[in-house]
C-alpha cells in the first residue's frame, strides 16, 4: 500500500460532539518561535499562504514581543507588510504590552492576543510580574485594543501543571480566566504548557471556568503532547462543549519547561481524529500534510506529527 493510499479515516460520528470545530493554527508563531536558526520571512509567508490554502481560517502570524527575547520573530513588521491576506482568514498576533500594541496598530492588525499565567512562579519568570500585577499590564492593552475595534484573545499558561509549583488548582485557573474575560477579552485559551493534563483534569478545569461565569463558547484549549495526552484531552474538552482548539501544523514547537516535551498538538493529528468523528473543520488534510512536509524540509528534520509521518513518511 502506498503512502497516499490510506486516504482519510472512516467517518463514524460519535454522540455528544460539536458538529464543527474551529482550529486556531499557531504554527507560524508558537511553532517557529523556539527555532534556533532564523527562518527567512519568505518561507514564513509561503507557510502562511499554504496553510490558508489548506482551509485553515485562523492563522496566528507572529508576535510583537521584543526581538531580544524572541529573535525568530524580529521580522514581525516585515512579515505583516508582505502578507497577502486571504478572504475569510484572520491573522492574529501576540501582543505582550502597550508597546507591542502600538506596533500592532501601526501594522493594521485587527486581532491580537495577550499571554497570561495561571501561576505565581510562571508570571514572575515569564512576565516579571506577580499573578496580580499581570492584570495591571494587560488592562491598558485590552482597553485600548477594544476601543480601536480589535478582537482580543487571552492565553493562560500553566493551567494544568507548573514545573515549579506542581498541579494547579482548577479554581485558581478559573479566577485568572474570569478576570481576563471581565477585562474585555473575547476568547480564553487554556494552555497545558508542559503537557501534563489528563482528561479528568480537563473536565475539572473547564467545569470551574464555566462555573466562574465564562461562556464555554468563548473558551479554547491549547494542549501540548509531552506525555501523549493531547488528543485524548482535546476529545474530553469537545465533549464538554469546547469548539475551538489550538494546534500547530506538523507539530511544530517545543516546550522549554519540560525536557521531554514534544511540543504542540499537531494539526494533522487533530484533523485526522475530527474527520474520523465526522466533526467538520474545513481543512484539506492532504494539502495540510504536504505543507507540513514542505516546512519540515526547510527546517532540516522530520515532522513529529504522526499523521504526517504516516501519509508522507
N, C-alpha and C positions, 0 to 999 in steps of 0.2 A: 504494500500500500504506500503510495507516495505521500509526501508531507502535506500536499494540498488536497488529498482525497478525503481527509477527515471531515472537512466542511464545518458545519455548525452542529451544536449539540441537539439531540432530540428534545423537542419542547414538550414538557409535561408541567402545565401550570399547577401551582400549589395554592391552597386556600390561605387567606389572611395576609396577602401581599399587595402592595400598591400596583396599579396597572402600569405605571410609568415611573421611572427614577431619573432624576437629573444628576448627571455626573459633573462634578466640579474638577476639571483637569488641572493638576498642579505641576505637571512635568517640566514645563519651561521655567518655572520659578523654584519651587521646592525641590524638584527633581535635579536641577542643574546647579543649585546654589553651592553645594559642597564639592563640586568637581574641582580638582586641583589645577588642571590645565584649562586655561580660558577658552571657552567655546566661541568661535567667531560669530559676530552678530548676524552675518549672512546665514549661518547654519541655524541659529535660533529662529530667524524669521521664516526660513523654509520649514522648520519643525512646526511652528505655529500654523503655517498655511496648510501643511499636510494634516495636522490634527483637525483643523476646521473642515477640510475636505472629507475627512472620515466621519463627519457628522457630530463632533463634539461642539457644544454651543456655549460652554463657559471655559475659557482658557486663561488661567492666571498667568499673565505675561511676564512680570518682572517685579522688582521691589525697589523702592526709593530709600532703602537703608543706606547709611554712609558707606561709600566704597571701601573704606579701610576695614570694615567689618565683614563685608561680603564682596570681595574683589570680582567674583564671577558676574555680578550684576551691576558693575560700574557703568555698563553701557545702556542703562535704562532709558535715558533720553534718546539716544541714537536708535535703539530698538523701536521705541514707540513712534519715532519720526518716520522710520522705514516700514512700519506695519501697514499693510493694506487690509483694512477691516472687511470682514465678510458679513453680509447682511444676516441678521439674526444671531450673530455671535457676539458675546460680551468678553471684554478683556480686562478683568480686574487687576489691580496692582496692590502690593503690600505697602502700607504707609506706617512707619514706626512712630512718627511725631509730627509736630506742626511744620517743621522744615520739609519733611517728606511730603506733606500735604501741599505745601507751596509748589514743589516740583511737579506733583501730580496735576494740580490745577493748571499750571503753565503748559503741561503736555496735553491738556484736553481730556484727561481721564474722567470717566463717568462712574466707575465702580472701584471702590477701594476696600481694603481690609486692614484691620489692626490686629495686633498679636499679643494677647494677654496670657496670664498664667493662673492656674488654679492653686498653686502652692507658693509659700513664702520664699523658699530657697531658690526656686527657679526664677521667681520675679527679681530677686536680688542679683542672681547670676546673669540673667538674660537682659533685664531691663534696668538694672542698677536702681531698683525701687523696691519698697516693701509691697506686700499684697495690696494694702490700702492706697499706697502712693501711686500705684499704676493707674488708678482711675483719674487722678488729677492730670496725668499725662495724656490720657485718651480723651477726656471730656472736651477740651477745646478742639481737638481734631474732629471728633464726631459731630459736634455742634456746628462747626464751620462747614464741614463737608455736607451735612444735611441742608444747611442754609443755601448752599450752592447747587442743591438738587442732586447730589451724589448719593448713590446707594452704598451703605457701609456694612460690611460683614465683620464679625468679631471671631477670631480664633481664640480658643482657650486651650493652652497646652497642659500636659501632665494631669489630664482628667481622671486617669485610672491608676496611675502609679508614678512615683517620682524616685529617681535613683538615690537621692539623699534622704527623703522623708518616708519612702515606702508607699504602701497603699494610701490612696487619697479618699477621705470621706466623701460620699456622694453628696451630702448636704452642703459641703464646702464648695464643690463644683457648681451646684445649683445656685448658691448665693452669688458666686462670681458671675455666672452666666446671666442671672436675672438683673444684676447691677448693670451689666453692659447693654442688655436689651432696653432697660429703662432709660439708659443714656441716649438711646436713639439708634442702636444697631438693629438692622432689619433681619440679620441672619446670624446664627450662632453655630460655630463649628466646634464640636467636642473632639479634642485630639488625644489619641493614645500614643504619646510621643515616644515612649520606649517599647511599645508593643506588648505590654504585659496583660492586657484585658482578656477576660473570658466572657462568654455570653451572659452568664448570670450577673456579672458586674455591670455589663452594658445595660441590662434591664434595670438594675438598681439606680444607676446614674441617670438614665433617661427618665425614669419614673420620678426621681427627685426634681429634675429640671422641669418636668411638666407640672409637678405639684407646686413649684415656685412661681407658676404663672406664665412660663414661657411656652407659647404655642408650638407644638411639635412640627407644624408645617414650616416653621422658621428655623428648625434645628437640622444641622448636618452632622455627619460623623466622619472622622479622619483617622483611619486605623493604620498602624504600622504592622508589618508581618514578622517581627522579630522571633516570635515563638509559633509562627504558623497559624495564628488565630484570626487573621484579618477578615477572611471570607465568612467564617462562622460568626464573628462579631457583627459583620455587616448584615447578615441574614437575620440575626437577632434584632438588630435595630429596625430593619424593614418591617418585621412582624409587629413592632411597637408603634408603627406609624411614621417613621422617618422616610423621607422621599428624596433626600439629597445626600450623595456620597462623594467624598473626596477620593481621588486616586491619581496615580501617576503613570503615564504611558511607559510601557516597558519595565515598570517597577523602579524607575529612576529615583534616586535619593536615598541617603542613608541616615542613620541616627547617630550623632556624635556622643550620645549619652549612654549607649549600651554597645559594648564591643562586638557582640554577636548580631547586632541589628541588621536586618536585611532590607530595610527601607520601607517605602510606601507600598500600599496595596497597588498591584499592577492593574491598570485599567483594563487590559485584555482579559485578565483572570476574572475581574468583576463582570465584564460584559459576557463572557462565556457562561458564568453562573446565571446571570439575569436572563440571557437568551434561553437557556435551558428551562428556566422557570416561567417563561412566557411574559416576562416583565420588559416593557419597551424602554429603549434608551435612545433610539435614533442613530446609533453608532454602527458603522460598517466594520465588523470585526476584521475582515480580510485586509481592508485598507489600513486599519489601525496597526495590525501586526506588521504590515510592510513598513509603516512609518517607524515603529519602534526598532525593527531590524536595521533600518537605514540609520537611525540615530546611534544604535549600538556600534555600528561600523565606524562612525565618526568619533566615538569615544574610545574605540580600540578594545572593546571587550564584549562578551556575550550579554544579551539581555537576561536579567534574573527572572523575568516573567515566565511562569511555567507554560502558559498558552503560547507565547511567542516561541519558546523552545520547541514545543510540540508541532506548531504549524510551520516554523521557519528553520528549525534546527538542522 
